[in-house]
């Protein structure tokens, strides 16, 4: 099978939102009047970001989900994607399931695949995602304000605890716990609808891909503020709470990564509006702290019931040997 046959069989779909999609040297797309183009790229590498035995349907889902999460974090609408994939060999069953997982999520969010590339090599997946946002309304990292509330969506730490379990670092108490935690690791839910709902309400936002500590630190540093977080308020699932005695519990919750929840800051005047958004979308939103104007030794300081606490954390680092999918 040639490269072009492979693309035609597994990745060529109609792309009604593009003027020209897959099949030429480049795609042609029109951005609506009064809109800005929002673009992001993420790469997934076997052994670094996923296990070799992962279900390819879930890998197809996650490879797009992590990119959709970036678009959601800007308050934008996802529209188009390109896919570059290196394959060690042509496995038709694997490709069928991978593309099915990819296109199932793409269809759910109205995303057209408009181009990309394939080659031989170690399994590597790189996706560029593009979306639209009304001019001047994108939610950025550098625009948090003093006394803004700090909010997060969903629960944190499940994916990291699942990774620890798969690596043999954490012994689980119930087989159903592994099913739940592994699903959170391999099937993240991009908060696209929430991101759109936060336009005009949130001052600053990003998605939590590398852990709350590191990602919230980016908001604090770029906004020249300090983030104060009460760890007793950080939301965890019932499954995660069962492992609070695990030595790696707080590192997983606060710095584990792969959550793909949204972290944002908003004025206190928006509290009622945000609770309404939470109820309308059926997405848990939790207020965990406040942005402070006073400088601190670290961009994020941790408290418990307003008392300072010291927690040793290290955010995910793509060049750290410890931060790998495989043990």
Secondary structure, DSSP 8 states (H G I E B T S, - for coil): --HHHHHHHHT----TTSSB-TTSSS-B----TTEEEEEEEEEEEBTTTB-TTS-HHHHHHHHHHHHHHHHHHTT-EEEEEEEEEEESS--HHHHHHHHHHHHHHHHHTT-EEEEEEEEESS-EEEEEEEEEEETT----STT--TT-EEEEES-SSHHHHHHHHHTTSS--S-HHHHHHHHHHHHS----HHHHHHTTTTEEEEEEESS-HHHHHHHHHHHHT-EEEEEGGGS---HHHHTTTTSTTHHHHHHH-----EEEEEE-GGGHHHHHHHHHHHT--EEEEEEEESS--SSSEEEEETTEE---------TT-TTS-S--
